[in-house]
Amino acid sequence: MRSADLITLERLTADDVVFTNAAGQSIGKAEDLDAYRAGRIHLDDVTVLDRQVAAHDGVGQTRMLASVTVTDGHDQSRITLSWERRWEERGGLWILVAADTALTR
């Protein structure tokens, strides 16, 4: 995510993933990858404030609270975001199946 490694993001993201961003908009895998590919979104700095991980029977959940410097287009801002991600183990890999992001402060 931070390094925008598109090959890894493509491989570890389910084709039918649904991302819900901090504005409440839902987007799919193609739109998310396109935003990174085009450089519309760039995480300049991520400072993790809290992280929780849980997994059971091939289903996982991660939660993270972070202070983030983000560049969106030409605008840069420092914000606090929370991420919640849901994962499934498929073929020995943990694949992202759903993700929500919220602006917390």
VOPAGU-2260 file (C-alpha; in pm, 1 decimal, decimal comma):
REM VOPAGU-2260
SITE   aa  ch    i         X         Y         Z
SITE  MET   A    0       0,0       0,0       0,0
SITE  ARG   A    1     263,1     253,1     104,9
SITE  SER   A    2     513,7     148,8    -160,6
SITE  ALA   A    3     236,2     100,9    -418,7
SITE  ASP   A    4     387,5    -233,0    -526,8
SITE  LEU   A    5     123,5    -296,3    -790,9
SITE  ILE   A    6     230,5    -652,8    -867,3
SITE  THR   A    7     191,8    -754,7    -502,0
SITE  LEU   A    8    -132,5    -556,7    -460,6
SITE  GLU   A    9    -276,2    -727,2    -769,3
SITE  ARG   A   10    -177,2   -1075,3    -649,3
SITE  LEU   A   11    -300,4   -1036,6    -289,4
SITE  THR   A   12    -632,6    -866,8    -367,8
SITE  ALA   A   13    -945,2   -1063,4    -458,7
SITE  ASP   A   14   -1098,1    -978,3    -795,3
SITE  ASP   A   15   -1434,8    -907,0    -627,4
SITE  VAL   A   16   -1292,5    -701,8    -337,6
SITE  VAL   A   17   -1493,1    -402,2    -219,5
SITE  PHE   A   18   -1306,8    -102,4     -77,1
SITE  THR   A   19   -1507,4     155,8     115,3
SITE  ASN   A   20   -1304,5     475,1     147,1
SITE  ALA   A   21   -1317,0     747,4     411,5
SITE  ALA   A   22   -1572,8     940,1     202,9
SITE  GLY   A   23   -1806,4     638,1     207,0
SITE  GLN   A   24   -1752,4     555,4    -160,6
SITE  SER   A   25   -1720,5     191,5    -263,6
SITE  ILE   A   26   -1471,0      97,5    -532,0
SITE  GLY   A   27   -1342,7    -226,9    -676,3
SITE  LYS   A   28   -1001,2    -372,5    -739,9
SITE  ALA   A   29    -953,4    -210,6   -1081,6
SITE  GLU   A   30   -1032,4     139,8    -953,9
SITE  ASP   A   31    -802,7      99,4    -654,0
SITE  LEU   A   32    -511,8     -24,6    -865,1
SITE  ASP   A   33    -574,6     249,1   -1124,0
SITE  ALA   A   34    -551,1     517,2    -852,8
SITE  TYR   A   35    -211,5     384,9    -742,4
SITE  ARG   A   36     -94,3     330,8   -1100,1
SITE  ALA   A   37    -185,3     687,3   -1198,0
SITE  GLY   A   38     -22,3     827,7    -884,9
SITE  ARG   A   39    -347,5     995,9    -773,8
SITE  ILE   A   40    -298,2     864,2    -422,1
SITE  HIS   A   41      35,4     837,2    -249,6
SITE  LEU   A   42     103,6     763,2     115,9
SITE  ASP   A   43     414,1     968,6     193,3
SITE  ASP   A   44     443,5     861,0     556,7
SITE  VAL   A   45     257,9     610,8     774,8
SITE  THR   A   46     307,5     606,4    1151,4
SITE  VAL   A   47     123,5     311,5    1305,2
SITE  LEU   A   48     -49,6     407,9    1631,1
SITE  ASP   A   49    -226,0      76,1    1694,4
SITE  ARG   A   50    -257,1    -257,0    1513,0
SITE  GLN   A   51    -470,3    -563,2    1582,9
SITE  VAL   A   52    -462,6    -893,0    1395,6
SITE  ALA   A   53    -692,6   -1192,5    1432,7
SITE  ALA   A   54    -717,6   -1511,3    1227,2
SITE  HIS   A   55    -919,0   -1829,4    1264,8
SITE  ASP   A   56   -1000,5   -2112,7    1023,7
SITE  GLY   A   57    -871,7   -1935,7     713,1
SITE  VAL   A   58   -1043,9   -1602,4     782,5
SITE  GLY   A   59    -852,3   -1301,4     908,8
SITE  GLN   A   60    -911,8    -944,8    1014,7
SITE  THR   A   61    -664,7    -662,3    1058,0
SITE  ARG   A   62    -730,6    -323,9    1213,5
SITE  MET   A   63    -485,4     -38,8    1209,9
SITE  LEU   A   64    -491,4     318,9    1334,8
SITE  ALA   A   65    -224,6     538,2    1178,7
SITE  SER   A   66    -115,4     895,5    1135,5
SITE  VAL   A   67     -69,1     937,9     762,4
SITE  THR   A   68      77,1    1200,5     531,7
SITE  VAL   A   69    -111,2    1152,5     207,8
SITE  THR   A   70     -83,4    1320,2    -130,6
SITE  ASP   A   71    -408,6    1320,5    -325,8
SITE  GLY   A   72    -347,7    1484,1    -661,8
SITE  HIS   A   73    -141,2    1789,5    -569,3
SITE  ASP   A   74    -275,9    1830,2    -214,7
SITE  GLN   A   75     -81,3    1694,8      81,8
SITE  SER   A   76    -228,6    1655,4     428,6
SITE  ARG   A   77    -159,7    1485,2     762,2
SITE  ILE   A   78    -459,0    1286,4     884,9
SITE  THR   A   79    -541,5     998,3    1118,3
SITE  LEU   A   80    -703,5     700,2     951,1
SITE  SER   A   81    -832,1     366,5    1066,1
SITE  TRP   A   82    -824,0      69,0     833,8
SITE  GLU   A   83   -1015,7    -253,0     871,5
SITE  ARG   A   84    -935,5    -533,2     631,6
SITE  ARG   A   85   -1088,6    -877,6     592,4
SITE  TRP   A   86    -881,3   -1163,2     452,1
SITE  GLU   A   87    -930,7   -1521,5     333,8
SITE  GLU   A   88    -662,7   -1784,8     304,3
SITE  ARG   A   89    -662,3   -1910,5     -54,0
SITE  GLY   A   90    -399,4   -2140,2    -198,8
SITE  GLY   A   91    -158,9   -2068,6      85,6
SITE  LEU   A   92    -187,2   -1689,5      50,5
SITE  TRP   A   93    -386,5   -1439,3     255,8
SITE  ILE   A   94    -608,7   -1257,9       2,7
SITE  LEU   A   95    -777,0    -923,9      76,6
SITE  VAL   A   96   -1155,1    -958,8      29,3
SITE  ALA   A   97   -1291,1    -637,3     185,7
SITE  ALA   A   98   -1154,0    -313,6     325,2
SITE  ASP   A   99   -1291,7      -8,2     501,3
SITE  THR   A  100   -1112,0     316,1     575,9
SITE  ALA   A  101   -1236,1     590,3     807,2
SITE  LEU   A  102   -1105,3     936,0     890,8
SITE  THR   A  103   -1081,6     942,6    1269,9
SITE  ARG   A  104    -944,3    1285,6    1352,8
